[in-house]
Amino acid sequence: MKKLLLALVASATVAAQTPGQIRPRPAEGRDPEFRPPAIREYKPKSQLVTPQHPVPRAKFPVVDIHSHQSTPISAQEFDRVVKGMEPNNLQVLVNLSGSSGERLRRGLDAIKASKYRDRMVLFANVNFSGVGPGFGKQAARQLEEDITAGAMGLKVFKDLGMFDRKADGSRLQVDDPELDPIWETCARLNVPVLIHIAEPAAFFEPLDYTNERWLELSLYPDRRHQTGVRFEQLMTERNNMIRRHPNTKFILAHFGWHANELARAGQLLDQNPNVYYDVAAVLYDFGRQPRAAHEFFVKYQDRILFGKDSYQPDEYPYYWRVFETNDEYFDYYRDYHAFWKLYGIGLPDQVLRKLYNGNALKLVPRLSKAAFTN
């Protein structure tokens, strides 16, 4: 009986103490003497002094497999884009916003007429709204025309599964069999599908102070998904579709939203040889688990491609620093994405070459290899 009472007291003590503490502290329950800062006001200056090795330029030429540019792009805009590419050692941008039909052709013509014709390629898109009987075959025919015209792959936006509706008003599921002809066409034509399904799992979780993306969600209402289809349902549909099309190469945008759970990310690769990841917009997850990330990138070095998403030339060096150095405890470039610090994962040259260009050149065989011969 005495042991039971002691256990109950200990349990109550643990339940009452501040999360993250292993025992009660003298200041338990005490309020700060000064007004607590708001989350955007608290910017502590670190007293940690460590070697710093910023990397302004990628060690090897880079294919950015995940970029969004205007289609068609004007000569002036292309000048601006290339001006940001040069200092970063970005050789090719894959513009995923390539559209389809006449607009895609105008986009292709603008690139061909440019002095930078080898610096950008287009992926085609499919409009998945209003899907009904016969949609898949019709969309597949249009996609084949777009690929024949010069598009080098297919980009699928996050609307599929989350927002797109069928002709009858129901939600269009990612694994709807009506879409099978599209994936089969990509397999037959040997072009990859770069597909963005869902959003980070935290975007679907309760919007309270335990949510590590609370600040971002409070700033951007359109990123809140507390109602509607759930994250795991979208993952299930995506994985069903992938398994049903083993001959189609799927590049999962944003690491498939599994960069925060590398064991799950690895399991998906192990089970599906046709799956690859891009690293776009999830650097904050690699940089907070440097040892595990290093091991993952080495183990799966043939399955990961570099991508950035939003085109901000001054943000690329954060990627180079995480991938190429072993620096410790340095800032991420967007505090609403991640309030924590980053660490370098120190990848060997062999892995960097595949990440930066080798895997992209393998998956998109029509990419110009002129800048990658060395």
Secondary structure, DSSP 8 states (H G I E B T S, - for coil): -HHHHHHHHHHHHHHHS-TT-SS--TTTT---SS----TTT--------------SS-SS-EEEEEE---SS--HHHHHHHHHHHGGGTEEEEEES---SHHHHHHHHHHHHTSTTTTSEEE-EE---TTB-TTHHHHHHHHHHHHHHHT---EEE-THHHHT-BBTTSSB--TT-GGGHHHHHHHHHHT--EEE--S--GGGGS--STT-TTHHHHHH-GGG--SSSS-HHHHHHHHHHHHHH-TTS-EEEGGGGG-TT-HHHHHHHHHH-TTEEEE-TT-HHHHTTSHHHHHHHHHHTTTSEE---BS--GGGHHHHHHHHH----SB--S-TTT-SS-B------HHHHHIIIIIHHHHHSTTS--GGG--
